Amino acid sequence: MFGATGYGMPGGVWAPKAIVEIIQFNGDGTLTVPAATVANRAGDGQVVASPPNGVGSYALDAGCTGTLVFHNGPSFNIAAAPKGDELWMIQTNPNNVLQGSAKRVAR
């Protein structure tokens, strides 16, 4: 489960945004997103559920830091807890200040 808050600058104006999503790390450097909801106060400020099955990739080094990229979407620098039960992410795309964390949940 991933949750993040921050700001983005669509259209040249800073606006708050928030994201809650489920990220499934497949263990082979790929990931899928079964569900996500995004709230962004830019434009009409609607809360939007993203279509399921988004995809991306991630890489972690021996020091538990790395990168995560959603295909056709944002990029993040990441840091993982040694046991892999928590992950911290900060968006690296220009004109964004967004950070959040993910926690492993049992099925």
N, C-alpha and C positions, 0 to 999 in steps of 0.2 A: 504494500500500500504506500503510495507516494502522495505527499501533500506539499504544496509550495505557495508562497505569496511573494509579491514584489510589484514592480512597475515596468511598463513598457512604454515606448514612445512611437506608437503608430500615428502617422500624420503629423509628426513633429510636436506632439503634446504628451507630456508624461501622464499616464493613467494607471491606476492600480489594477492588478490582475491576481487571480488565484486559480490553482489547479488541484484537483483530486483525481488520482487515477490508479489503476491496477497495472503494474508492470510485471510481466512474467519473464524472468531471466532464464534462458534455455540451457545454460551451462556450456555453450559452444561459441560464445561471443555474439549471439543473436538474441533479440528480445521481441516480444509481442505485447500489445496493449489491448486486453479484452474490453476495457471500459475506461472512459475519461470524461470529466466535466470541467469546463473552463469558464471562468467569469472574468470579463474584461470591461472596465468602465469606459473604454474608448468607443466612439460611435454610439450605438444604441444601448450599450451596457447590458446586453442579454447574457444569460447563463446558458451555455450550449453544451450538450452532450456530444462528444465526438463519436464518429462511427467506430464500431469495434474493429479489432484486428489490425491496428497500426503496427508498424514494424520498425526495427532499428538494430543498432549494433553497439557493443561496448567492449572495452579492453581494460584490464587491470594489470598493473605490474606487481612485482614481488613486495613492494612497499604499500600495497593496497590503495594506490591512487591510479587514476586513469581518465578515460573519456567515455562519453555516451552520446550517440547521435540518433535522433529519430529521423528516419528517411522522410524527406520532404518536410522537415520540421526543425526544431531547435537542437542545439548542441550544448553539452554540459561538461564541465570538469567534475570528476567524482572522487570520493574517498570512501572506502568500505571499512567496516569494523573487521578485525582479524577473523572472527568466526562467520562473517558474512550475514549477520542478522540485522545489520543496519547499514544504510548507505546515505551519504550526504551529497547533494548536487547543487552546482551553481551554474546558471546559464552563461554561455560565452558569446552569444550572438550580440552584435552591436545594438545599442539603444534598448537594452534590457537589463534590469536589476531584479533577478528572480533567484531565490534559493529555497531549498526544501530538503526533506529527508524521506527516506523510504524505510519501512520496517518489514521484515519477513513475517508472514502470517502462515500458520499451519492450516492445512486443508481440513 
